[in-house]
Structures are given as structure tokens and as C-alpha cells.
Amino acid sequence: MNEKKYSAPLKRKNLWQAVRKVVYARATIVSIACLIVLCADLVSAGAASTSQEGYDLGGPCEDQPTLLGWKQIQDAERTGEWDRAVVLAKEEVRAGCNNPYRWYELVNVLLSAHRSAEASSVLQEMDARGFDLNLALLGEDFPEIVKFLESKEFGASTLGLKIKRLENISDERRIKFQAALSRLPASEKPPDNYIAKGACPFECCRYGNWTVLEDTDMVSSPGSSSVVGRARKGSRVAGLTGEVHLKPEPVVVVAVAGVPMGSKDVQGDLPKNSIAFILDYVGEGYGHVYTQGKVVVVQTHLSYAKYCYRPSENCWGETLLPSKEKNEQIWWVKVRLPNGIVGWTDKTNNFGDKDACG
């Protein structure tokens, strides 16, 4: 991925890198991290109940952390043994009923097996258990489920109709706050072209001794066209600092946002039914957010979306701008060449050793 056009946080190359790189500081963030790396059995999903089961998993929930058997499921899928794949996926859910990721994997297997009605039943069960239907998460890991949620078949289901009602409420609220946003004075907003000084915008990001992967022109300042030197492929340079240029993204706050453990920020930093602006990513699931004339640190990764079907600190903000209006963020880095010349570049993919996690 090109770090100059990153989405916060930047995607990891594989799940096992994510295990090393993403260690969240509080239970809600640990939950999200564990969804991605398939280890959420270690985190209790308090809203999820295992006392009753509307969907037949083939046995009772055990919620005993076990070695994951997804390789067996993938093997069954590759050979077209769909009944076996479904049975195995149910076993995985039973071993971790509090892990939404396992439920989503079961839905995915059922859709691949062309058992969409059953997939809809599983989603209904997840909703009954109190799980969030997080489209941001699904869009990253389960695009086929997102496609199914947009289908007429799912739209006609009980859960589909419920979601449509919730979307209508959100759409009406969005129109109201879009109007409020248009009237917001400049003094109550961050700059349209916001610059996050000193930012290093992904997990394990570091400045320091870098390797040059491609010849790269260095300019006198961010945005300049005045070339002051060139970093040569194969040489070593010093990454000194950097800054992220972005357009703040306005959201309406629909629930209390999560704050880092030990943070001095209080939950009232983002008042419900106020307009806040997403800024740069900090790390470990948190980001800078502008609210009421100040910048605070709150949980931002997968925590705001077009729709929050179950508003909570896991989905506390709904976007006010259409996706086509969202600008990409650009990471500029300041580099010192072997000859002592210092310059800037936004070609961050041309440098290696930026990742402290390997």
C-alpha cells in the first residue's frame, strides 16, 4: 500500500503481522484487533448472550479458546465439500460464540455454499445477540457479505427491514446536520487543509535510518516543485520527521466515543449530537478528532461510518459527506541525504525500514 494515500490505520500485509503490530490499550479496541486476527475469544463481548440460541449451531456454545480450524474450512471450500465446510464453520463458532468474526466467517461460508436464507438467519441471530453490524469491518474482510446485505433478498428479511428503518432515521439526521455544518463558522472548524505535524501514520511507523528503494527527487518543502537533491536507490538516508496533509472529515456524534486507557480526556469530549472532525491517525486504533475548538484523542479505526446501526463507542460517528467527497491523505517526509542535503518528498513508498515491526 502506498503510505502517501493511506486509510487509517494502514492495512497490514497479512494477519500474522497484525498480531505483532496491533495491540490495543483497552477492551473495546482489543475486541476490534481480535476480530481481524481471529483471537477475539480472549475478549468478552458483553452484549452477546449465549444463554439462548435461535440459530442451530449443531451443539451448545463452549467459548473455549482453541486453535483455529480455518485451514480445514478452506480446504473443504476448495474441494467443493460445502456441507463439511458449513459443519466446520459452525464448530468454530461454538468454540467462540462471543467472537463476531467467527459468525461472519460462517455467514461467508453459507453464502459461498449458496445457502443465502441460512446466511440471513445467522445475521438475524447475531443481531439478537447484540453484535454490531459494522459495514466498515465487513468491507475490509467480507465484501461478499456487504454485497448480500445490499440484495433484494436480504432487504425483504426481518433484519433487512429493520436496517432500512434505521438507515432512514440516519439519513434524516444527516440532512439536518449537513445543514448545520454549512452554517458552522470558520472559528468552530479546523482548517480545510489541515496539516498534522510530526505524524507517522501507521502501526509501528518510525523515522530514522531508511533504505532508498527507488531514485527519489527531494524538494525544498511540502508541495514545492523546487528539487534540492536526489535520494539514490540502494543508499541509506535519515527520515527526520513528517507531516500528514488532509481534509478534515465531518461526522455527527451519535454515541460516546472510546478514549485511550489512562487518557485525561473525558467521555464528554465528544458530546452526542455534535459535529466533530476526523483528523490524522495516531496508532493502536486511535486518532485525533477536532471538537469544539480543541483536538482530542479517541477511538477512530472502524468507529465511524455512513450508518451506525447500534451506536456505541465501537461506532460513535456517522459521516456527513458522500464518499466521493472524501479526500485522500498525503504523507510528506523530511529526509537527510548522505551528502547532508535535507529535502521533502511524498513518495514514501520509495523508502524501506519505515516499519519498526518488520
C-alpha positions as CSV (number, residue, x, y, z in Angstrom):
1,M,0.0,0.0,0.0
2,N,1.1,3.5,-0.8
3,E,1.6,5.3,2.5
4,K,1.0,8.7,1.0
5,K,-2.6,7.6,0.2
6,Y,-3.3,5.6,3.3
7,S,-6.5,4.9,5.1
8,A,-6.1,4.9,8.9
9,P,-4.7,2.7,10.0
10,L,-2.9,1.3,7.0
11,K,-3.7,-2.3,6.2
12,R,-1.2,-4.9,7.3
13,K,0.3,-7.3,4.7
14,N,-1.1,-10.4,6.5
15,L,-2.9,-11.4,9.6
16,W,0.2,-12.6,11.4
17,Q,1.9,-9.2,11.0
18,A,-1.3,-7.7,12.5
19,V,-0.9,-10.0,15.6
20,R,2.5,-8.4,16.2
21,K,1.6,-4.9,15.2
22,V,-1.9,-4.2,16.7
23,V,-2.0,-4.3,20.5
24,Y,-4.9,-2.1,21.6
25,A,-4.9,-0.5,25.0
26,R,-8.5,-1.1,26.1
27,A,-11.0,-3.9,25.9
28,T,-13.1,-2.3,23.1
29,I,-10.1,-1.9,20.9
30,V,-8.8,-5.3,21.8
31,S,-12.1,-6.6,20.5
32,I,-11.6,-5.0,17.1
33,A,-8.0,-6.1,16.8
34,C,-9.0,-9.7,17.7
35,L,-11.7,-9.7,15.1
36,I,-9.0,-9.0,12.5
37,V,-6.6,-11.7,13.7
38,L,-9.2,-14.2,14.8
39,C,-8.4,-14.2,18.5
40,A,-11.4,-12.4,20.0
41,D,-12.2,-15.5,22.1
42,L,-10.0,-13.8,24.8
43,V,-12.3,-10.8,24.9
44,S,-15.8,-10.9,26.3
45,A,-18.5,-9.4,24.1
46,G,-20.7,-8.3,27.0
47,A,-23.7,-7.6,24.8
48,A,-23.7,-11.1,23.3
49,S,-25.7,-13.7,25.2
50,T,-25.1,-17.4,25.0
51,S,-28.0,-18.5,27.1
52,Q,-30.3,-18.9,24.2
53,E,-29.7,-19.9,20.6
54,G,-32.3,-19.1,17.9
55,Y,-30.0,-20.5,15.2
56,D,-29.0,-24.1,15.4
57,L,-25.2,-24.3,15.6
58,G,-25.3,-28.1,15.9
59,G,-24.4,-28.0,19.6
60,P,-24.0,-25.7,22.6
61,C,-21.6,-22.8,22.8
62,E,-18.4,-23.7,24.6
63,D,-16.5,-20.4,24.3
64,Q,-13.2,-22.2,24.9
65,P,-10.3,-20.6,23.1
66,T,-8.9,-23.2,20.7
67,L,-6.6,-23.5,17.8
68,L,-8.5,-22.1,14.8
69,G,-9.5,-24.6,12.1
70,W,-10.0,-22.2,9.2
71,K,-7.4,-24.1,7.1
72,Q,-9.7,-27.2,7.2
73,I,-12.6,-25.0,6.1
74,Q,-10.6,-23.5,3.3
75,D,-9.6,-27.0,2.2
76,A,-13.3,-28.1,2.2
77,E,-14.2,-25.0,0.2
78,R,-11.5,-25.6,-2.4
79,T,-12.8,-29.2,-3.0
80,G,-16.4,-28.1,-3.1
81,E,-17.4,-30.0,0.1
82,W,-19.8,-27.3,1.2
83,D,-21.7,-29.3,3.8
84,R,-18.5,-30.2,5.5
85,A,-17.3,-26.6,5.3
86,V,-20.5,-25.4,7.0
87,V,-20.2,-28.0,9.7
88,L,-16.7,-26.9,10.4
89,A,-17.6,-23.3,10.4
90,K,-20.4,-24.0,13.0
91,E,-17.8,-25.8,15.2
92,E,-15.6,-22.7,15.0
93,V,-18.5,-20.5,16.2
94,R,-19.4,-22.9,19.0
95,A,-15.8,-22.7,20.3
96,G,-16.0,-18.9,20.4
97,C,-19.7,-17.7,20.4
98,N,-18.6,-14.3,21.7
99,N,-16.4,-13.7,18.6
100,P,-18.3,-11.8,15.9
101,Y,-15.6,-12.6,13.4
102,R,-16.4,-16.3,13.6
103,W,-20.0,-15.7,13.0
104,Y,-19.2,-13.6,9.9
105,E,-17.0,-16.4,8.7
106,L,-20.0,-18.7,9.0
107,V,-22.1,-16.3,7.0
108,N,-19.4,-16.1,4.4
109,V,-19.2,-19.9,4.1
110,L,-23.0,-20.2,3.8
111,L,-23.1,-17.6,1.0
112,S,-20.3,-19.4,-0.8
113,A,-22.4,-22.6,-0.5
114,H,-25.4,-20.8,-2.0
115,R,-27.4,-21.0,1.3
116,S,-28.4,-17.4,1.5
117,A,-31.6,-18.0,3.5
118,E,-29.5,-19.6,6.2
119,A,-26.9,-16.9,6.0
120,S,-29.7,-14.4,6.7
121,S,-30.8,-16.4,9.7
122,V,-27.2,-16.3,11.1
123,L,-27.2,-12.5,10.7
124,Q,-30.5,-12.3,12.5
125,E,-29.0,-14.4,15.3
126,M,-26.0,-12.0,15.5
127,D,-28.4,-9.1,15.8
128,A,-30.3,-10.8,18.6
129,R,-27.1,-11.4,20.4
130,G,-26.2,-7.7,20.3
131,F,-23.4,-7.7,17.8
132,D,-22.7,-4.6,15.8
133,L,-23.3,-4.9,12.1
134,N,-20.1,-3.0,11.2
135,L,-20.0,-2.3,7.5
136,A,-16.6,-0.8,7.7
137,L,-15.2,-4.0,9.1
138,L,-17.2,-6.1,6.6
139,G,-16.0,-4.0,3.7
140,E,-12.4,-4.8,4.6
141,D,-12.7,-8.5,5.3
142,F,-16.1,-9.7,3.9
143,P,-17.1,-7.9,0.7
144,E,-19.4,-10.8,-0.2
145,I,-21.4,-10.2,2.9
146,V,-21.7,-6.5,2.1
147,K,-23.0,-7.5,-1.4
148,F,-25.6,-9.8,0.2
149,L,-26.7,-7.0,2.6
150,E,-27.4,-4.9,-0.5
151,S,-29.5,-7.6,-2.2
152,K,-33.3,-7.6,-2.5
153,E,-33.4,-10.9,-0.8
154,F,-31.8,-9.6,2.4
155,G,-33.7,-6.3,2.2
156,A,-37.0,-8.3,2.4
157,S,-35.9,-10.1,5.6
158,T,-36.9,-9.1,9.1
159,L,-33.4,-7.8,9.8
160,G,-33.2,-6.1,6.4
161,L,-36.4,-4.2,7.0
162,K,-35.1,-3.2,10.5
163,I,-31.9,-1.9,9.0
164,K,-33.8,0.0,6.4
165,R,-35.8,1.8,9.1
166,L,-32.5,2.6,10.9
167,E,-31.0,4.0,7.7
168,N,-34.0,6.2,7.1
169,I,-33.5,7.7,10.6
170,S,-29.8,8.2,9.9
171,D,-30.5,9.8,6.6
172,E,-32.9,12.3,8.1
173,R,-30.4,13.1,10.8
174,R,-27.6,13.5,8.2
175,I,-29.7,16.1,6.3
176,K,-30.2,18.0,9.5
177,F,-26.6,18.1,10.4
178,Q,-25.4,18.8,6.9
179,A,-27.4,22.0,7.1
180,A,-25.9,22.7,10.5
181,L,-22.4,22.1,9.0
182,S,-23.0,24.6,6.2
183,R,-23.8,27.3,8.8
184,L,-20.8,26.4,11.1
185,P,-18.5,29.5,11.3
186,A,-14.8,29.0,10.5
187,S,-13.9,29.6,14.1
188,E,-15.7,26.4,15.1
189,K,-13.9,24.2,12.4
190,P,-10.4,23.1,11.8
191,P,-8.6,24.4,8.7
192,D,-9.9,23.0,5.4
193,N,-6.3,22.0,4.6
194,Y,-5.2,20.5,7.9
195,I,-1.5,19.6,8.5
196,A,-0.6,17.1,11.2
197,K,3.0,18.0,12.1
198,G,5.3,15.1,13.1
199,A,2.7,12.4,12.2
200,C,3.9,8.9,11.4
201,P,0.6,7.4,10.1
202,F,0.5,3.7,10.5
203,E,1.1,1.0,13.1
204,C,4.8,0.7,14.0
205,C,5.7,3.6,11.8
206,R,9.1,5.1,12.6
207,Y,11.5,7.7,11.4
208,G,15.2,7.1,11.4
209,N,17.6,5.1,9.2
210,W,15.8,4.3,6.0
211,T,16.7,2.4,2.8
212,V,16.1,4.0,-0.6
213,L,14.2,1.6,-2.8
214,E,13.8,3.9,-5.9
215,D,15.6,7.1,-7.0
216,T,13.6,9.9,-5.5
217,D,13.7,13.7,-6.0
218,M,13.7,15.8,-2.9
219,V,12.0,19.2,-2.9
220,S,12.6,22.2,-0.7
221,S,9.3,22.0,1.2
222,P,6.0,20.1,1.1
223,G,4.1,20.9,-2.1
224,S,7.1,22.6,-3.7
225,S,8.4,21.7,-7.2
226,S,11.9,23.0,-6.4
227,V,14.2,20.0,-6.4
228,V,17.1,20.2,-4.0
229,G,18.6,16.8,-4.3
230,R,18.0,13.1,-5.1
231,A,17.9,10.0,-2.9
232,R,19.7,7.3,-4.9
233,K,18.4,3.7,-4.9
234,G,20.3,1.5,-2.6
235,S,21.6,4.3,-0.4
236,R,20.8,4.9,3.3
237,V,19.1,8.2,4.4
238,A,17.7,9.6,7.6
239,G,14.0,10.0,7.9
240,L,13.8,13.1,10.2
241,T,10.1,13.8,10.6
242,G,7.0,14.2,8.5
243,E,3.5,15.6,8.3
244,V,0.2,14.4,7.0
245,H,-1.9,16.8,4.8
246,L,-5.6,16.1,4.9
247,K,-9.1,17.5,4.6
248,P,-10.9,17.0,8.0
249,E,-13.9,14.7,7.7
250,P,-17.0,15.9,9.5
251,V,-19.1,13.4,11.4
252,V,-22.2,13.7,13.6
253,V,-21.6,12.1,17.0
254,V,-24.3,9.5,17.8
255,A,-22.7,7.9,20.9
256,V,-19.9,8.3,23.4
257,A,-16.5,7.7,21.8
258,G,-13.8,5.4,23.3
259,V,-10.8,7.1,24.7
260,P,-7.4,5.6,25.4
261,M,-6.9,3.9,28.8
262,G,-5.2,6.4,31.2
263,S,-6.2,9.3,29.0
264,K,-7.0,12.6,30.6
265,D,-9.8,13.1,28.1
266,V,-13.2,12.5,29.5
267,Q,-16.2,10.9,27.7
268,G,-17.9,14.3,27.3
269,D,-15.1,15.4,24.9
270,L,-17.4,14.5,22.0
271,P,-20.9,15.5,23.0
272,K,-23.7,13.5,21.4
273,N,-25.5,15.2,18.6
274,S,-22.5,17.5,17.9
275,I,-20.3,17.8,14.8
276,A,-16.7,16.6,15.1
277,F,-14.0,16.3,12.5
278,I,-11.8,13.3,12.0
279,L,-8.1,14.3,11.6
280,D,-5.0,12.1,11.5
281,Y,-4.4,8.6,12.8
282,V,-2.4,8.3,16.0
283,G,-2.0,4.5,16.3
284,E,-3.5,1.4,18.1
285,G,-6.9,2.3,16.8
286,Y,-7.0,5.9,17.9
287,G,-6.9,9.2,16.1
288,H,-7.0,12.9,16.5
289,V,-10.5,14.5,16.4
290,Y,-11.4,18.2,16.4
291,T,-14.3,19.1,18.5
292,Q,-15.5,22.4,20.0
293,G,-12.2,24.2,19.4
294,K,-9.8,21.5,20.6
295,V,-8.2,18.3,19.4
296,V,-8.8,15.1,21.4
297,V,-7.7,11.5,21.0
298,V,-10.4,9.0,20.6
299,Q,-11.0,5.6,19.0
300,T,-11.4,6.2,15.3
301,H,-10.5,2.9,13.5
302,L,-13.7,1.4,12.2
303,S,-15.6,3.6,14.6
304,Y,-17.4,5.9,12.2
305,A,-19.3,5.0,9.1
306,K,-22.2,6.1,6.9
307,Y,-24.5,4.2,9.3
308,C,-24.2,3.1,12.9
309,Y,-26.9,0.6,13.3
310,R,-26.2,0.1,17.0
311,P,-24.5,3.3,18.2
312,S,-21.8,2.7,20.8
313,E,-18.1,3.5,21.3
314,N,-17.4,1.0,18.6
315,C,-19.5,3.0,16.1
316,W,-19.9,6.5,17.5
317,G,-20.0,8.7,14.4
318,E,-21.8,8.9,11.1
319,T,-20.3,10.6,8.1
320,L,-21.8,13.8,6.8
321,L,-20.0,13.9,3.4
322,P,-20.6,11.5,0.5
323,S,-17.7,9.1,0.0
324,K,-16.8,10.7,-3.4
325,E,-16.0,14.0,-1.5
326,K,-13.5,12.4,0.9
327,N,-10.0,13.4,0.0
328,E,-7.0,11.1,0.3
329,Q,-4.4,12.0,2.9
330,I,-0.9,12.7,1.8
331,W,2.2,11.9,3.9
332,W,5.2,14.2,3.4
333,V,8.5,13.2,4.9
334,K,11.6,15.2,5.6
335,V,14.8,13.3,4.7
336,R,18.5,14.0,5.1
337,L,20.7,12.6,2.3
338,P,24.2,11.1,2.7
339,N,25.7,14.3,1.5
340,G,23.9,16.3,4.2
341,I,21.2,17.8,1.9
342,V,17.8,17.9,3.5
343,G,14.6,17.8,1.5
344,W,11.0,16.6,1.4
345,T,9.0,14.1,-0.6
346,D,5.6,12.5,-0.7
347,K,6.9,9.4,-2.4
348,T,7.0,7.4,0.8
349,N,6.7,4.0,-0.9
350,N,10.2,4.6,-2.3
351,F,11.8,4.1,1.2
352,G,12.1,1.0,3.3
353,D,12.7,0.3,7.0
354,K,9.8,2.7,8.0
355,D,8.1,-0.2,9.8
356,A,9.5,-1.0,13.2
357,C,7.6,-4.3,13.3
358,G,9.5,-5.7,10.3
